[in-house]
């Protein structure tokens, strides 16, 4: 009995449909006019159930045959009765069956194409994962020999050449690690969710970058609270956004990081006064290997994977990220993450009295929904 109950629970849609279809078949048997209405109800409901379940091809053929025979017999019984509609109504049976067969044909083709695409994606992920792992050992060996070469030569030109080799090896290593991260985002265990302190997260990342890049840094933690997420992945996401801002700004230009809340969503904004994003590149700025022209990137030229990682991490948290490039401001990236819980603390950041809001402050603050305030990080 328990097996029967379990089967009924698993196939409850089919059970309900069978009851509905039999009721309409009974109506067709019992009336001599308007019989095509319950007849069509049977076929329309069959189409809906198939769309939900997409049975195997063998099961579909059996169900189609039974419905064709039973509904055809019911319709024939109805039309030959005194006052019936006439035998021409029987043309409905092969027509409805043909329409259903056409739908099954295209569904099967779609399933086959989807399965082939899935296999191709799996092979691509396996290739990237395997290649990235295989690169690690030769990259490590090559870097070690390059460092030995740099340490063993005295000529400045040779040292400079060795440093260029090391930089390129490090860049190749970074590409390998980023590819592994992108592949890992599709793993169900990609995130290790815990409670993340938003203020500590944002201030910690910005503090590291402030000592590494000579920019005019502004931080405005507009809300305090906790977020359910992966601390390490969120740090990588914010690192990638700031790294992108640093690449497209010069010394002294402004990079602003702000947080705000919109209901249960945390909003993180990273904005800069750099060269901005060309309008035609904004729709694909988060695609893999999308890079600005080297001339616009001032020779820094990234791997084109940083913003793709940002999008993957944000979407893994159930959030969204968007980019824009307002005139005369630079670039603005806005991340929205769900699951934010606001708290109120006694200590809040205050803007220095002699610091006035800039154009960037006004733009980002207006988008974030609070007054424009520029805040410098403590030293």
C-alpha positions as CSV (number, residue, x, y, z in Angstrom):
1,X,0.0,0.0,0.0
2,X,2.8,2.4,0.8
3,X,4.3,1.8,-2.7
4,X,1.0,2.6,-4.3
5,X,0.6,5.8,-2.2
6,X,4.2,6.8,-3.1
7,X,3.5,6.2,-6.8
8,X,0.3,8.2,-6.7
9,X,2.1,11.1,-5.0
10,X,4.8,11.0,-7.6
11,X,2.3,10.9,-10.5
12,X,-0.5,13.0,-9.1
13,X,-0.7,15.2,-12.2
14,X,-1.3,12.1,-14.4
15,X,-3.9,10.8,-12.0
16,X,-5.8,14.1,-12.0
17,X,-5.6,14.3,-15.8
18,X,-6.9,10.7,-16.3
19,X,-9.9,11.5,-14.1
20,X,-10.5,14.8,-16.1
21,X,-10.1,13.0,-19.4
22,X,-12.4,10.1,-18.5
23,X,-15.0,12.6,-17.3
24,X,-14.9,14.4,-20.7
25,X,-15.0,11.2,-22.6
26,X,-18.1,10.2,-20.7
27,X,-19.7,13.5,-21.6
28,X,-18.9,12.9,-25.3
29,X,-20.6,9.5,-25.1
30,X,-23.7,11.0,-23.5
31,X,-24.5,13.9,-25.8
32,X,-25.2,14.2,-29.5
33,X,-24.4,17.9,-30.0
34,X,-21.5,20.1,-28.9
35,X,-19.5,16.9,-28.4
36,X,-16.4,18.5,-29.8
37,X,-16.0,20.8,-26.8
38,X,-15.3,18.0,-24.2
39,X,-13.4,16.2,-27.0
40,X,-11.0,19.2,-27.4
41,X,-10.7,19.4,-23.6
42,X,-9.2,15.9,-23.6
43,X,-6.6,16.9,-26.2
44,X,-5.8,20.3,-24.8
45,X,-5.3,18.8,-21.3
46,X,-3.1,16.0,-22.7
47,X,-0.9,18.7,-24.3
48,X,-0.6,20.6,-21.0
49,X,0.3,17.4,-19.1
50,X,2.9,16.4,-21.6
51,X,4.4,19.9,-21.5
52,X,4.8,19.5,-17.7
53,X,6.0,15.9,-17.7
54,X,7.7,15.3,-21.1
55,X,7.3,11.5,-20.9
56,X,9.8,9.2,-22.6
57,X,9.1,8.6,-26.2
58,X,7.7,5.1,-25.7
59,X,5.3,6.2,-23.0
60,X,4.2,9.1,-25.1
61,X,3.4,6.8,-28.1
62,X,1.3,4.5,-25.8
63,X,-0.6,7.4,-24.3
64,X,-1.2,9.0,-27.7
65,X,-2.5,5.7,-29.1
66,X,-4.9,5.2,-26.2
67,X,-6.2,8.8,-26.3
68,X,-6.7,8.6,-30.1
69,X,-8.7,5.3,-29.9
70,X,-10.8,6.2,-26.9
71,X,-11.6,9.8,-27.9
72,X,-12.2,8.6,-31.5
73,X,-14.6,5.9,-30.3
74,X,-16.5,8.4,-28.1
75,X,-16.8,10.9,-30.9
76,X,-18.0,8.2,-33.4
77,X,-20.6,7.1,-30.9
78,X,-21.8,10.7,-30.6
79,X,-22.0,11.6,-34.2
80,X,-23.9,8.5,-35.3
81,X,-26.6,9.1,-32.8
82,X,-30.0,10.6,-34.1
83,X,-29.4,14.3,-34.4
84,X,-25.7,13.9,-34.3
85,X,-23.3,16.3,-36.1
86,X,-22.3,14.0,-38.9
87,X,-19.3,11.9,-39.8
88,X,-17.3,14.9,-41.0
89,X,-16.6,15.6,-37.3
90,X,-14.4,12.5,-37.2
91,X,-11.8,14.5,-39.1
92,X,-11.0,16.1,-35.7
93,X,-9.4,12.8,-34.5
94,X,-6.5,12.5,-37.0
95,X,-6.0,16.3,-37.0
96,X,-5.6,16.5,-33.2
97,X,-3.4,13.5,-33.2
98,X,-1.2,15.1,-36.0
99,X,-0.9,18.3,-34.1
100,X,0.2,16.5,-30.9
101,X,2.7,14.4,-32.9
102,X,4.2,17.6,-34.4
103,X,4.6,19.0,-30.9
104,X,6.2,15.8,-29.6
105,X,8.6,15.9,-32.6
106,X,9.8,19.4,-31.9
107,X,10.0,18.7,-28.2
108,X,12.2,15.6,-28.8
109,X,14.4,17.7,-31.1
110,X,14.7,20.4,-28.4
111,X,15.5,17.8,-25.8
112,X,18.2,16.3,-28.0
113,X,19.7,19.7,-28.8
114,X,19.7,20.6,-25.1
115,X,21.4,17.4,-24.1
116,X,24.0,17.9,-26.8
117,X,24.6,21.4,-25.6
118,X,24.9,20.2,-22.0
119,X,27.4,17.6,-23.0
120,X,29.4,20.2,-24.9
121,X,29.4,22.5,-21.8
122,X,30.5,19.7,-19.6
123,X,33.4,18.9,-21.9
124,X,34.3,22.5,-21.9
125,X,34.3,22.7,-18.1
126,X,36.3,19.5,-17.9
127,X,38.8,20.8,-20.4
128,X,39.2,24.2,-18.6
129,X,39.5,22.4,-15.2
130,X,42.1,19.9,-16.4
131,X,44.1,22.4,-18.4
132,X,44.2,24.9,-15.5
133,X,45.4,22.1,-13.1
134,X,48.0,20.9,-15.6
135,X,49.3,24.5,-16.1
136,X,50.1,24.8,-12.4
137,X,53.3,22.7,-12.3
138,X,55.0,24.1,-15.4
139,X,54.0,27.7,-14.4
140,X,55.6,27.1,-10.9
141,X,58.8,25.6,-12.5
142,X,59.1,28.4,-15.0
143,X,58.7,31.1,-12.4
144,X,61.3,29.5,-10.2
145,X,63.8,29.4,-13.0
146,X,63.0,33.0,-14.0
147,X,63.6,34.1,-10.4
148,X,67.0,32.2,-10.4
149,X,67.9,33.9,-13.6
150,X,67.1,37.3,-12.3
151,X,69.2,36.6,-9.2
152,X,72.1,35.3,-11.1
153,X,72.7,38.1,-13.6
154,X,74.2,41.5,-13.1
155,X,73.3,43.3,-16.2
156,X,70.3,45.6,-15.8
157,X,68.9,44.7,-19.1
158,X,68.9,41.0,-18.2
159,X,67.3,41.7,-14.9
160,X,64.6,43.7,-16.6
161,X,64.0,41.0,-19.1
162,X,63.7,38.4,-16.3
163,X,61.2,40.6,-14.4
164,X,59.1,40.9,-17.6
165,X,59.1,37.1,-17.9
166,X,58.1,36.7,-14.2
167,X,55.3,39.3,-14.7
168,X,53.9,37.4,-17.7
169,X,54.2,34.1,-15.8
170,X,52.2,35.6,-13.0
171,X,49.6,36.8,-15.4
172,X,49.3,33.3,-16.9
173,X,48.9,31.9,-13.4
174,X,46.2,34.5,-12.7
175,X,44.3,33.5,-15.8
176,X,44.5,29.8,-14.7
177,X,43.2,30.6,-11.3
178,X,40.4,32.7,-12.6
179,X,39.3,30.0,-15.1
180,X,39.2,27.5,-12.2
181,X,37.0,30.0,-10.2
182,X,34.6,30.4,-13.1
183,X,34.3,26.6,-13.5
184,X,33.8,26.2,-9.8
185,X,30.8,28.7,-9.8
186,X,28.7,25.9,-11.4
187,X,29.5,23.5,-8.6
188,X,26.6,23.2,-6.1
189,X,29.1,23.5,-3.2
190,X,30.7,26.6,-4.7
191,X,29.5,28.8,-1.8
192,X,30.2,28.3,1.9
193,X,27.4,30.4,3.3
194,X,27.8,32.0,6.7
195,X,27.0,35.3,8.4
196,X,29.1,38.1,6.9
197,X,29.6,41.5,8.6
198,X,29.1,44.0,5.8
199,X,31.1,46.8,7.3
200,X,34.1,44.5,8.0
201,X,33.9,43.1,4.5
202,X,33.8,46.4,2.7
203,X,36.3,48.3,4.9
204,X,38.8,45.4,4.9
205,X,38.9,45.2,1.1
206,X,39.1,48.9,0.5
207,X,41.8,49.3,3.1
208,X,44.0,46.8,1.3
209,X,43.5,48.6,-2.0
210,X,44.1,52.0,-0.5
211,X,47.7,51.1,0.4
212,X,48.3,49.4,-3.0
213,X,47.0,52.1,-5.4
214,X,47.5,55.9,-5.2
215,X,43.9,56.9,-5.8
216,X,41.5,59.3,-4.0
217,X,39.6,56.7,-2.0
218,X,36.2,57.3,-0.7
219,X,34.2,54.9,1.5
220,X,30.6,55.4,2.7
221,X,29.2,52.4,4.6
222,X,25.6,53.7,4.5
223,X,24.2,50.7,6.4
224,X,25.4,48.3,9.0
225,X,24.3,44.7,9.1
226,X,24.9,41.1,8.2
227,X,24.6,39.2,5.0
228,X,24.2,35.5,4.4
229,X,27.0,34.6,2.0
230,X,30.5,33.3,1.4
231,X,33.0,35.7,2.9
232,X,35.9,34.6,0.7
233,X,33.9,34.8,-2.6
234,X,32.3,38.2,-1.7
235,X,35.8,39.6,-1.0
236,X,36.9,38.2,-4.4
237,X,33.9,39.9,-6.0
238,X,34.7,43.3,-4.4
239,X,38.4,42.9,-5.2
240,X,37.6,42.3,-8.8
241,X,35.4,45.4,-9.0
242,X,38.0,47.6,-7.4
243,X,40.8,46.1,-9.5
244,X,38.8,47.0,-12.6
245,X,38.4,50.6,-11.2
246,X,42.1,50.9,-10.5
247,X,43.0,49.7,-14.0
248,X,40.9,52.4,-15.7
249,X,41.9,55.3,-13.4
250,X,45.1,57.3,-12.9
251,X,46.9,58.4,-9.8
252,X,44.7,60.9,-7.8
253,X,41.4,60.0,-9.5
254,X,38.5,59.1,-7.4
255,X,37.3,55.5,-6.6
256,X,34.2,55.5,-4.3
257,X,32.8,52.4,-2.6
258,X,29.3,52.8,-1.0
259,X,26.8,50.5,0.6
260,X,23.1,51.0,1.1
261,X,20.0,48.8,1.7
262,X,16.9,48.4,-0.4
263,X,14.5,46.4,1.7
264,X,16.2,43.1,2.4
265,X,18.8,43.7,-0.4
266,X,22.3,45.0,0.2
267,X,23.4,47.4,-2.5
268,X,27.1,47.9,-3.1
269,X,28.3,50.6,-5.5
270,X,31.8,50.9,-6.9
271,X,32.3,54.0,-8.9
272,X,35.3,55.9,-10.4
273,X,36.2,59.0,-12.3
274,X,38.2,57.1,-14.9
275,X,37.9,56.8,-18.6
276,X,34.5,55.0,-18.3
277,X,33.0,52.3,-20.5
278,X,32.2,52.8,-24.2
279,X,28.5,52.6,-24.7
280,X,28.6,49.7,-27.1
281,X,30.6,47.6,-24.6
282,X,28.3,48.0,-21.6
283,X,25.9,45.2,-22.7
284,X,28.7,42.6,-22.8
285,X,31.1,44.0,-20.1
286,X,30.4,40.9,-17.9
287,X,31.1,38.4,-20.7
288,X,34.2,36.2,-20.5
289,X,37.3,37.6,-22.1
290,X,35.7,40.9,-22.9
291,X,38.4,43.6,-22.7
292,X,38.6,47.3,-23.4
293,X,41.0,48.3,-26.2
294,X,44.6,48.4,-24.9
295,X,44.8,52.1,-25.8
296,X,41.8,52.9,-23.6
297,X,43.1,50.6,-20.9
298,X,46.3,52.7,-20.8
299,X,48.4,49.6,-21.5
300,X,47.3,47.6,-18.5
301,X,45.1,45.2,-20.4
302,X,43.5,42.6,-18.1
303,X,42.5,39.0,-18.8
304,X,38.8,39.8,-19.4
305,X,37.8,37.5,-16.7
306,X,37.5,39.7,-13.6
307,X,34.0,41.1,-14.3
308,X,32.8,37.6,-15.4
309,X,33.8,36.3,-12.0
310,X,32.0,39.2,-10.4
311,X,28.8,38.3,-12.2
312,X,29.2,34.6,-11.4
313,X,29.7,35.2,-7.7
314,X,26.9,37.7,-7.4
315,X,24.4,35.4,-9.3
316,X,25.6,32.4,-7.1
317,X,24.4,34.5,-4.1
318,X,21.0,35.1,-5.9
319,X,21.9,38.7,-6.7
320,X,22.3,41.0,-9.7
321,X,25.1,43.3,-11.0
322,X,24.8,46.1,-13.5
323,X,27.2,48.6,-15.0
324,X,26.8,52.1,-16.4
325,X,29.0,54.9,-17.5
326,X,27.4,58.3,-16.8
327,X,28.9,61.3,-18.8
328,X,31.9,63.0,-17.1
329,X,32.0,60.5,-14.2
330,X,33.6,57.3,-15.3
331,X,32.1,53.9,-14.5
332,X,29.5,52.8,-11.9
333,X,29.0,49.2,-10.9
334,X,26.0,48.3,-8.8
335,X,25.7,45.0,-7.0
336,X,22.4,43.9,-5.3
337,X,22.6,41.0,-2.9
338,X,19.5,39.5,-1.1
339,X,19.4,38.3,2.5
340,X,20.6,41.5,4.2
341,X,19.8,42.2,7.9
342,X,20.3,45.7,9.1
343,X,21.6,46.7,12.5
344,X,22.2,50.0,14.2
345,X,25.6,50.8,15.8
346,X,26.8,53.7,17.9
347,X,29.9,54.5,15.8
348,X,29.3,55.9,12.4
349,X,31.6,57.4,9.8
350,X,31.4,61.1,9.5
351,X,32.6,63.2,6.6
352,X,35.4,65.8,7.3
353,X,33.9,69.2,7.6
354,X,36.1,70.6,4.8
355,X,35.2,67.9,2.3
356,X,32.5,68.8,-0.2
357,X,30.6,66.3,-2.3
358,X,32.0,65.8,-5.8
359,X,30.1,65.1,-9.0
360,X,30.8,61.4,-8.4
361,X,29.4,61.7,-4.9
362,X,26.3,63.3,-6.1
363,X,25.7,60.7,-8.9
364,X,26.4,57.6,-6.8
365,X,24.6,58.9,-3.8
366,X,21.5,59.8,-5.8
367,X,21.5,56.2,-7.2
368,X,22.0,54.8,-3.7
369,X,19.3,56.9,-2.2
370,X,21.1,58.9,0.5
371,X,22.8,62.4,0.7
372,X,26.1,62.9,-1.1
373,X,29.0,62.5,1.3
374,X,32.6,61.7,0.5
375,X,34.4,59.8,3.3
376,X,38.2,59.1,3.4
377,X,39.5,55.9,4.9
378,X,41.5,56.2,8.1
379,X,45.2,55.8,7.6
